[in-house]
Amino acid sequence: MNHKEMLLEEVIEKVGDRVDRQAAAKKVEQFLKRGNVFLLFEVMKLRGEVERLREDVQHPKPNASRLR
């Protein structure tokens, strides 16, 4: 088993319930090709997601079930 297959199996083991095998394989391939640049973009994406979630927590939108 080569390092790509080992990394893919490890990723599938950890996030296989949330990400399908094809998407995980694509991310592993991108990581192996671009390394640190790939990680930088992933971190930037995660920071954006954290900011969006922080805004949602700080400024919750009214929910129809709460109005009843």
LODREN-746475 format. One record per atom (N, C-alpha, C): atom name; x, y, z; residue number from 0. Coordinates in steps of 0.02 Angstrom, whole numbers, plus 32768, in hexadecimal, padded with zeros to 4 digits. Each point is the difference from the previous one (the first is absolute). Example, Ala and Ser with C-alpha at 12.3 -4.5 7.8 and 13.67 -1.06 7.14 Angstrom:
REM LODREN-746475
<papa atome="N" c1="8294" c2="7EE4" c3="8186" num="0"/>
<papa atome="CA" c1="7FD3" c2="803B" c3="8000" num="0"/>
<papa atome="C" c1="802D" c2="803C" c3="8000" num="0"/>
<papa atome="N" c1="7FEE" c2="8035" c3="7FDC" num="1"/>
<papa atome="CA" c1="802A" c2="803B" c3="8003" num="1"/>
<papa atome="C" c1="7FD9" c2="8037" c3="8025" num="1"/>
REM end
This chain:
REM LODREN-746475
<papa atome="N" c1="802B" c2="7FC5" c3="8000" num="0"/>
<papa atome="CA" c1="7FD5" c2="803B" c3="8000" num="0"/>
<papa atome="C" c1="802E" c2="803E" c3="8000" num="0"/>
<papa atome="N" c1="7FF5" c2="802D" c3="7FD0" num="1"/>
<papa atome="CA" c1="802A" c2="803D" c3="7FFD" num="1"/>
<papa atome="C" c1="7FE5" c2="8035" c3="8030" num="1"/>
<papa atome="N" c1="8026" c2="8037" c3="8006" num="2"/>
<papa atome="CA" c1="7FEE" c2="8034" c3="8030" num="2"/>
<papa atome="C" c1="7FBD" c2="8022" c3="7FEF" num="2"/>
<papa atome="N" c1="7FF0" c2="8005" c3="7FC0" num="3"/>
<papa atome="CA" c1="7FC0" c2="801E" c3="7FED" num="3"/>
<papa atome="C" c1="7FC6" c2="7FD5" c3="8018" num="3"/>
<papa atome="N" c1="8003" c2="7FC0" c3="7FF6" num="4"/>
<papa atome="CA" c1="7FCB" c2="7FD2" c3="8016" num="4"/>
<papa atome="C" c1="7FFB" c2="7FFF" c3="804C" num="4"/>
<papa atome="N" c1="8039" c2="8002" c3="8022" num="5"/>
<papa atome="CA" c1="7FFF" c2="8000" c3="8049" num="5"/>
<papa atome="C" c1="7FDF" c2="803F" c3="801B" num="5"/>
<papa atome="N" c1="8011" c2="8039" c3="7FE2" num="6"/>
<papa atome="CA" c1="7FE3" c2="8040" c3="8015" num="6"/>
<papa atome="C" c1="7FB4" c2="8000" c3="7FF2" num="6"/>
<papa atome="N" c1="7FED" c2="7FE8" c3="7FC6" num="7"/>
<papa atome="CA" c1="7FB9" c2="7FFD" c3="7FEF" num="7"/>
<papa atome="C" c1="7FD9" c2="7FD4" c3="8031" num="7"/>
<papa atome="N" c1="801B" c2="7FC6" c3="8011" num="8"/>
<papa atome="CA" c1="7FDF" c2="7FD4" c3="802F" num="8"/>
<papa atome="C" c1="7FF9" c2="8021" c3="8045" num="8"/>
<papa atome="N" c1="8033" c2="8024" c3="8014" num="9"/>
<papa atome="CA" c1="7FFD" c2="8023" c3="8041" num="9"/>
<papa atome="C" c1="7FCB" c2="8036" c3="7FFF" num="9"/>
<papa atome="N" c1="7FFC" c2="8025" c3="7FC9" num="10"/>
<papa atome="CA" c1="7FCE" c2="8035" c3="7FFB" num="10"/>
<papa atome="C" c1="7FBA" c2="7FE2" c3="8000" num="10"/>
<papa atome="N" c1="7FF6" c2="7FCB" c3="7FDA" num="11"/>
<papa atome="CA" c1="7FBF" c2="7FDE" c3="7FFD" num="11"/>
<papa atome="C" c1="7FEC" c2="7FE6" c3="8045" num="11"/>
<papa atome="N" c1="8031" c2="7FE6" c3="8025" num="12"/>
<papa atome="CA" c1="7FF2" c2="7FE6" c3="8043" num="12"/>
<papa atome="C" c1="7FE8" c2="8038" c3="802F" num="12"/>
<papa atome="N" c1="801D" c2="803B" c3="7FF8" num="13"/>
<papa atome="CA" c1="7FEF" c2="8037" c3="802D" num="13"/>
<papa atome="C" c1="7FC2" c2="8026" c3="7FEC" num="13"/>
<papa atome="N" c1="7FF4" c2="800B" c3="7FBF" num="14"/>
<papa atome="CA" c1="7FC8" c2="802A" c3="7FEA" num="14"/>
<papa atome="C" c1="7FD2" c2="7FDC" c3="7FCE" num="14"/>
<papa atome="N" c1="8006" c2="7FC0" c3="7FFA" num="15"/>
<papa atome="CA" c1="7FD8" c2="7FDA" c3="7FCF" num="15"/>
<papa atome="C" c1="7FB6" c2="8005" c3="800A" num="15"/>
<papa atome="N" c1="7FEA" c2="800F" c3="803D" num="16"/>
<papa atome="CA" c1="7FB8" c2="8005" c3="800D" num="16"/>
<papa atome="C" c1="7FE5" c2="8044" c3="7FE8" num="16"/>
<papa atome="N" c1="802C" c2="8030" c3="7FF2" num="17"/>
<papa atome="CA" c1="7FEA" c2="8043" c3="7FEB" num="17"/>
<papa atome="C" c1="8014" c2="8011" c3="7FB9" num="17"/>
<papa atome="N" c1="8031" c2="7FDD" c3="7FE4" num="18"/>
<papa atome="CA" c1="8019" c2="800F" c3="7FBE" num="18"/>
<papa atome="C" c1="8005" c2="7FBF" c3="7FD9" num="18"/>
<papa atome="N" c1="7FE9" c2="8001" c3="7FC2" num="19"/>
<papa atome="CA" c1="8004" c2="7FC3" c3="7FD9" num="19"/>
<papa atome="C" c1="8049" c2="7FF3" c3="7FE9" num="19"/>
<papa atome="N" c1="800C" c2="7FC3" c3="7FED" num="20"/>
<papa atome="CA" c1="8044" c2="7FEA" c3="7FEE" num="20"/>
<papa atome="C" c1="801D" c2="8028" c3="7FC6" num="20"/>
<papa atome="N" c1="7FD8" c2="8011" c3="7FD0" num="21"/>
<papa atome="CA" c1="8018" c2="8025" c3="7FC5" num="21"/>
<papa atome="C" c1="8017" c2="8046" c3="8014" num="21"/>
<papa atome="N" c1="7FDA" c2="8022" c3="802A" num="22"/>
<papa atome="CA" c1="8013" c2="8043" c3="8017" num="22"/>
<papa atome="C" c1="8040" c2="7FFD" c3="8029" num="22"/>
<papa atome="N" c1="8006" c2="7FCD" c3="802B" num="23"/>
<papa atome="CA" c1="803D" c2="7FF9" c3="8028" num="23"/>
<papa atome="C" c1="803C" c2="7FF2" c3="7FD4" num="23"/>
<papa atome="N" c1="7FF6" c2="7FD6" c3="7FCD" num="24"/>
<papa atome="CA" c1="8037" c2="7FF1" c3="7FD2" num="24"/>
<papa atome="C" c1="8017" c2="803F" c3="7FDB" num="24"/>
<papa atome="N" c1="7FD1" c2="802A" c3="7FED" num="25"/>
<papa atome="CA" c1="8012" c2="803E" c3="7FDE" num="25"/>
<papa atome="C" c1="8029" c2="802E" c3="802E" num="25"/>
<papa atome="N" c1="7FEC" c2="8006" c3="803E" num="26"/>
<papa atome="CA" c1="8024" c2="802A" c3="8031" num="26"/>
<papa atome="C" c1="8046" c2="7FE4" c3="800C" num="26"/>
<papa atome="N" c1="8007" c2="7FBE" c3="8007" num="27"/>
<papa atome="CA" c1="8041" c2="7FE1" c3="800A" num="27"/>
<papa atome="C" c1="802C" c2="800E" c3="7FC3" num="27"/>
<papa atome="N" c1="7FE5" c2="7FF9" c3="7FC5" num="28"/>
<papa atome="CA" c1="8026" c2="800D" c3="7FC2" num="28"/>
<papa atome="C" c1="8018" c2="8048" c3="7FFE" num="28"/>
<papa atome="N" c1="7FD4" c2="802F" c3="8011" num="29"/>
<papa atome="CA" c1="8013" c2="8047" c3="8000" num="29"/>
<papa atome="C" c1="8036" c2="800D" c3="8034" num="29"/>
<papa atome="N" c1="7FFA" c2="7FE1" c3="803A" num="30"/>
<papa atome="CA" c1="8033" c2="8008" c3="8034" num="30"/>
<papa atome="C" c1="8043" c2="7FE7" c3="7FE8" num="30"/>
<papa atome="N" c1="8001" c2="7FC5" c3="7FE2" num="31"/>
<papa atome="CA" c1="803F" c2="7FE3" c3="7FEA" num="31"/>
<papa atome="C" c1="8020" c2="8029" c3="7FC8" num="31"/>
<papa atome="N" c1="7FD8" c2="8020" c3="7FD6" num="32"/>
<papa atome="CA" c1="801B" c2="8028" c3="7FC9" num="32"/>
<papa atome="C" c1="8018" c2="8044" c3="8018" num="32"/>
<papa atome="N" c1="7FDB" c2="8020" c3="802E" num="33"/>
<papa atome="CA" c1="800E" c2="8046" c3="8011" num="33"/>
<papa atome="C" c1="8017" c2="800C" c3="8047" num="33"/>
<papa atome="N" c1="7FFA" c2="7FCE" c3="802C" num="34"/>
<papa atome="CA" c1="801B" c2="8004" c3="8043" num="34"/>
<papa atome="C" c1="7FEA" c2="803D" c3="8028" num="34"/>
<papa atome="N" c1="8030" c2="802B" c3="8010" num="35"/>
<papa atome="CA" c1="7FF4" c2="8039" c3="802C" num="35"/>
<papa atome="C" c1="7FCD" c2="8031" c3="7FE3" num="35"/>
<papa atome="N" c1="8000" c2="800A" c3="7FBF" num="36"/>
<papa atome="CA" c1="7FCF" c2="802E" c3="7FE2" num="36"/>
<papa atome="C" c1="7FBA" c2="7FE5" c3="800A" num="36"/>
<papa atome="N" c1="7FF7" c2="7FBF" c3="7FF7" num="37"/>
<papa atome="CA" c1="7FBF" c2="7FE1" c3="800B" num="37"/>
<papa atome="C" c1="7FEA" c2="800B" c3="8048" num="37"/>
<papa atome="N" c1="802E" c2="7FF5" c3="8030" num="38"/>
<papa atome="CA" c1="7FEF" c2="8009" c3="8046" num="38"/>
<papa atome="C" c1="7FEE" c2="8048" c3="800F" num="38"/>
<papa atome="N" c1="8024" c2="802F" c3="7FE3" num="39"/>
<papa atome="CA" c1="7FF1" c2="8047" c3="800A" num="39"/>
<papa atome="C" c1="7FB9" c2="800F" c3="7FE9" num="39"/>
<papa atome="N" c1="7FEC" c2="7FE9" c3="7FC6" num="40"/>
<papa atome="CA" c1="7FBD" c2="800E" c3="7FE7" num="40"/>
<papa atome="C" c1="7FCB" c2="7FDD" c3="802A" num="40"/>
<papa atome="N" c1="800E" c2="7FC5" c3="8019" num="41"/>
<papa atome="CA" c1="7FD0" c2="7FDE" c3="802B" num="41"/>
<papa atome="C" c1="7FF7" c2="8026" c3="8042" num="41"/>
<papa atome="N" c1="8037" c2="8019" c3="801C" num="42"/>
<papa atome="CA" c1="7FFC" c2="8027" c3="803E" num="42"/>
<papa atome="C" c1="7FD9" c2="8041" c3="7FF3" num="42"/>
<papa atome="N" c1="800C" c2="8020" c3="7FC8" num="43"/>
<papa atome="CA" c1="7FDB" c2="803D" c3="7FF0" num="43"/>
<papa atome="C" c1="7FB5" c2="7FF2" c3="7FFA" num="43"/>
<papa atome="N" c1="7FEE" c2="7FC7" c3="7FE1" num="44"/>
<papa atome="CA" c1="7FBB" c2="7FED" c3="7FFA" num="44"/>
<papa atome="C" c1="7FE0" c2="7FF4" c3="8044" num="44"/>
<papa atome="N" c1="8025" c2="7FDE" c3="802B" num="45"/>
<papa atome="CA" c1="7FE7" c2="7FF2" c3="8044" num="45"/>
<papa atome="C" c1="7FF8" c2="8040" c3="8028" num="45"/>
<papa atome="N" c1="802E" c2="802F" c3="7FF9" num="46"/>
<papa atome="CA" c1="7FFA" c2="8040" c3="8023" num="46"/>
<papa atome="C" c1="7FC2" c2="8025" c3="7FEA" num="46"/>
<papa atome="N" c1="7FF1" c2="7FFE" c3="7FC0" num="47"/>
<papa atome="CA" c1="7FC3" c2="801F" c3="7FE6" num="47"/>
<papa atome="C" c1="7FC2" c2="7FDF" c3="801E" num="47"/>
<papa atome="N" c1="8001" c2="7FBF" c3="8004" num="48"/>
<papa atome="CA" c1="7FC8" c2="7FDB" c3="801D" num="48"/>
<papa atome="C" c1="7FF7" c2="8011" c3="804A" num="48"/>
<papa atome="N" c1="8038" c2="8005" c3="8025" num="49"/>
<papa atome="CA" c1="7FFD" c2="8012" c3="8047" num="49"/>
<papa atome="C" c1="7FE3" c2="8046" c3="8007" num="49"/>
<papa atome="N" c1="8015" c2="802E" c3="7FD7" num="50"/>
<papa atome="CA" c1="7FE5" c2="8045" c3="8003" num="50"/>
<papa atome="C" c1="7FB5" c2="8001" c3="7FF2" num="50"/>
<papa atome="N" c1="7FEA" c2="7FD8" c3="7FCF" num="51"/>
<papa atome="CA" c1="7FB9" c2="7FFD" c3="7FF0" num="51"/>
<papa atome="C" c1="7FD9" c2="7FE4" c3="803B" num="51"/>
<papa atome="N" c1="801A" c2="7FCC" c3="801F" num="52"/>
<papa atome="CA" c1="7FDE" c2="7FE2" c3="803A" num="52"/>
<papa atome="C" c1="8000" c2="8030" c3="803B" num="52"/>
<papa atome="N" c1="8036" c2="8024" c3="8009" num="53"/>
<papa atome="CA" c1="8004" c2="8031" c3="8036" num="53"/>
<papa atome="C" c1="7FCB" c2="8036" c3="7FF7" num="53"/>
<papa atome="N" c1="7FF7" c2="8018" c3="7FC2" num="54"/>
<papa atome="CA" c1="7FCC" c2="8032" c3="7FF1" num="54"/>
<papa atome="C" c1="7FBB" c2="7FE3" c3="800E" num="54"/>
<papa atome="N" c1="7FF5" c2="7FC2" c3="7FED" num="55"/>
<papa atome="CA" c1="7FBF" c2="7FE0" c3="800C" num="55"/>
<papa atome="C" c1="7FF1" c2="7FFB" c3="804B" num="55"/>
<papa atome="N" c1="8033" c2="7FF3" c3="8028" num="56"/>
<papa atome="CA" c1="7FF6" c2="7FFB" c3="8048" num="56"/>
<papa atome="C" c1="7FF4" c2="8045" c3="801F" num="56"/>
<papa atome="N" c1="8026" c2="8032" c3="7FE9" num="57"/>
<papa atome="CA" c1="7FFA" c2="8043" c3="801B" num="57"/>
<papa atome="C" c1="7FBF" c2="8022" c3="7FEB" num="57"/>
<papa atome="N" c1="7FE9" c2="7FF2" c3="7FC4" num="58"/>
<papa atome="CA" c1="7FC4" c2="8020" c3="7FE5" num="58"/>
<papa atome="C" c1="7FD0" c2="7FCA" c3="7FE6" num="58"/>
<papa atome="N" c1="7FE0" c2="7FDC" c3="802E" num="59"/>
<papa atome="CA" c1="7FD3" c2="7FCA" c3="7FEA" num="59"/>
<papa atome="C" c1="7FC4" c2="801C" c3="7FD9" num="59"/>
<papa atome="N" c1="7FEC" c2="7FDC" c3="7FCF" num="60"/>
<papa atome="CA" c1="7FC5" c2="8013" c3="7FD8" num="60"/>
<papa atome="C" c1="7FC2" c2="7FE6" c3="8023" num="60"/>
<papa atome="N" c1="7FCA" c2="8027" c3="7FFE" num="61"/>
<papa atome="CA" c1="7FC2" c2="7FE9" c3="801F" num="61"/>
<papa atome="C" c1="7FE9" c2="7FBF" c3="7FE0" num="61"/>
<papa atome="N" c1="7FE9" c2="7FD4" c3="8029" num="62"/>
<papa atome="CA" c1="7FE9" c2="7FBF" c3="7FE9" num="62"/>
<papa atome="C" c1="7FB4" c2="7FFE" c3="8007" num="62"/>
<papa atome="N" c1="7FDE" c2="7FE4" c3="7FCF" num="63"/>
<papa atome="CA" c1="7FB7" c2="7FFD" c3="8000" num="63"/>
<papa atome="C" c1="7FE6" c2="7FD9" c3="803D" num="63"/>
<papa atome="N" c1="8024" c2="7FCD" c3="8016" num="64"/>
<papa atome="CA" c1="7FE9" c2="7FD9" c3="803A" num="64"/>
<papa atome="C" c1="8004" c2="8028" c3="8040" num="64"/>
<papa atome="N" c1="802E" c2="8031" c3="8005" num="65"/>
<papa atome="CA" c1="8006" c2="802A" c3="803B" num="65"/>
<papa atome="C" c1="7FC8" c2="8033" c3="8004" num="65"/>
<papa atome="N" c1="7FE4" c2="8012" c3="7FC8" num="66"/>
<papa atome="CA" c1="7FCD" c2="8034" c3="7FFE" num="66"/>
<papa atome="C" c1="7FBD" c2="7FE6" c3="8019" num="66"/>
<papa atome="N" c1="7FF6" c2="7FC1" c3="8005" num="67"/>
<papa atome="CA" c1="7FC0" c2="7FE4" c3="8015" num="67"/>
<papa atome="C" c1="7FF6" c2="8005" c3="8049" num="67"/>
REM end
